[in-house]
Amino acid sequence: MADIKITNQPAQHRYEAHIEGQLAGYCEYNLLSEAVMFTHTEVLPEHEGKGVGSAIARHVLDEARAEGKQVIPVCQFIAGWIRKHREYAELVRPDVQRAFKI
């Protein structure tokens, strides 16, 4: 597996994943007072199948947890990832879980 480096780019409202200095994917977000709303995640075609999406999801959710933020997974990839990784479900309020079928 390639070494994936993820950084927050607050001015662009997104996290970026890089492999060997090349942009491999990103996750866009909106920061709210007590939550972070993830709106879109994309892995560039040439980096699909390298674990980039999962690395992004784990990173952004771990960072939300560390900051004490709730998560609103508008992005279908992030919502689906939480469904598969139930240890992150507590980051999503029960009413929001119902709305996004988590």
N, C-alpha and C positions, 0 to 999 in steps of 0.2 A: 504494500500500500504506500502511496506517495505521501510525503510529509506535507500536511495541509496546515497553513498558517491563517488564522482568522483574526481579523481586526475590526473594530467598530469605527465607522466613518460617520460621526454625528452630523456633520454638515450636510451629508447626502441622505441621512436617515436610513442607513443600511450597514449591515455587517458584510464584509467581503472575505472570501476565501481565496487564497493564492497557493499555487503549487509552483515551486521554483521561480517565484517572482511574477508569475503569469496569473491574471484573474481567472479563477475556475468557477466561481459562483458567488451568489449574494443572497441576502435576506433583507427585504425592506421592512421598515417598521415606523410606527408613530408612537411617540412617547407621551403617555398620559400621566396625570398626577400620581396615581397609585397602580398603574398598569402599563404594560407595553403591548401594543397591538401589532402583531406580525401580519403584514398584508400580502407579501409575495416573496417566494423563494424560487431561485432559478439556478440551475447548474448548466454551464455552457456545454454545448454538444460534445466538444472534444474531451471533456472531463467526466462525462457520464460513466457510471459504473466503477468509479474510483473511491466511493464513500464520501464524496464531497457534501452531498445533501445531508447525510446523517451527521457528519462532523459539524456542519453549520447548525443543525437543529439542536444537537447536544450542547454546543457552545452557547447559543443564544438563550436556551432554557436554563442552563446552569448560571449564566450571568443574571438573568431575571431573578432566579432563586436567591443568589448572593445579595442582590440589591433589595430583596423583600418585595418585589413587584408581582402582581397578578399578571396572568397572560390571557390575551384575547386572540385566539388563533384563527383569524379571518383567512389566512393563507391555508389552503387545503393540504399542502404538504406538511406544514407544522401540525395541523390538527390530526392528520393521519399518523404522523410520527408519535404524537402523544398517545393516540389510541393503541399503538403497538408497544409503547414504553410507559406502562401505567405508573411508574414511579414519578412521573412528571405531572400526573393528572391533578394533584393537589394545588398546582400553580393556577389552575383554571377554576373560577368560582362555579358552584353547582348549577346556577342558572345559565351560565355561559357554556358549561359542559353539555347541558341539554340542547342548547341552541346549535351547537356544533357536533352533536352526537358523539361526545367523548365518553 
